[in-house]
Amino acid sequence: MHQMPESFPFLKAEFIPANKYHKMFVGKWYLILYQIKDQTVYVDYIIDCRQDYGWLVP
Protein backbone atom coordinates (compact mmCIF):
# COMPACT_ATOMS: atom_id res chain seq x y z
CA MET A 1 0.00 0.00 0.00
CA HIS A 2 2.79 2.45 0.75
CA GLN A 3 3.78 2.58 -2.90
CA MET A 4 0.40 2.78 -4.66
CA PRO A 5 -2.43 3.60 -2.24
CA GLU A 6 -4.56 4.91 -5.13
CA SER A 7 -4.75 1.41 -6.63
CA PHE A 8 -7.41 0.21 -4.17
CA PRO A 9 -11.08 0.87 -5.02
CA PHE A 10 -13.31 3.42 -3.39
CA LEU A 11 -15.91 2.36 -0.84
CA LYS A 12 -19.38 2.72 -2.33
CA ALA A 13 -22.06 3.29 0.28
CA GLU A 14 -25.24 5.31 0.08
CA PHE A 15 -24.53 7.60 3.03
CA ILE A 16 -20.80 8.19 2.38
CA PRO A 17 -19.71 10.82 -0.15
CA ALA A 18 -18.49 9.31 -3.41
CA ASN A 19 -14.74 8.82 -3.72
CA LYS A 20 -14.02 9.61 -0.06
CA TYR A 21 -12.65 6.34 1.32
CA HIS A 22 -10.52 3.72 -0.35
CA LYS A 23 -11.02 0.15 0.88
CA MET A 24 -8.42 -2.53 1.28
CA PHE A 25 -8.88 -6.05 2.58
CA VAL A 26 -6.00 -7.50 4.58
CA GLY A 27 -5.93 -11.25 4.87
CA LYS A 28 -9.44 -12.55 5.21
CA TRP A 29 -10.36 -10.81 8.44
CA TYR A 30 -9.65 -7.09 8.14
CA LEU A 31 -11.01 -4.19 6.13
CA ILE A 32 -9.10 -0.91 6.12
CA LEU A 33 -10.80 2.33 5.08
CA TYR A 34 -8.50 5.22 4.32
CA GLN A 35 -8.34 8.61 2.63
CA ILE A 36 -5.57 10.17 0.59
CA LYS A 37 -4.96 13.88 1.01
CA ASP A 38 -2.08 15.41 -0.89
CA GLN A 39 0.75 12.89 -0.41
CA THR A 40 -0.52 11.51 2.93
CA VAL A 41 -2.61 8.40 3.61
CA TYR A 42 -4.96 8.66 6.60
CA VAL A 43 -6.34 5.39 7.96
CA ASP A 44 -9.77 6.10 9.42
CA TYR A 45 -11.03 2.59 10.21
CA ILE A 46 -9.58 -0.87 10.69
CA ILE A 47 -12.49 -3.27 10.86
CA ASP A 48 -12.46 -6.88 12.01
CA CYS A 49 -14.78 -8.49 9.45
CA ARG A 50 -15.65 -11.26 11.91
CA GLN A 51 -17.60 -8.65 13.87
CA ASP A 52 -20.83 -6.91 12.93
CA TYR A 53 -19.88 -3.71 11.13
CA GLY A 54 -23.30 -3.01 9.65
CA TRP A 55 -23.29 0.30 11.50
CA LEU A 56 -20.51 1.44 9.17
CA VAL A 57 -21.36 -0.18 5.84
CA PRO A 58 -25.03 -1.16 5.63
Secondary structure, DSSP 8 states (H G I E B T S, - for coil): --S-GGGS-B---TTS-TTS-EEEEETTTEEEEEEEETTEEEEEEEEETTS--TTT--
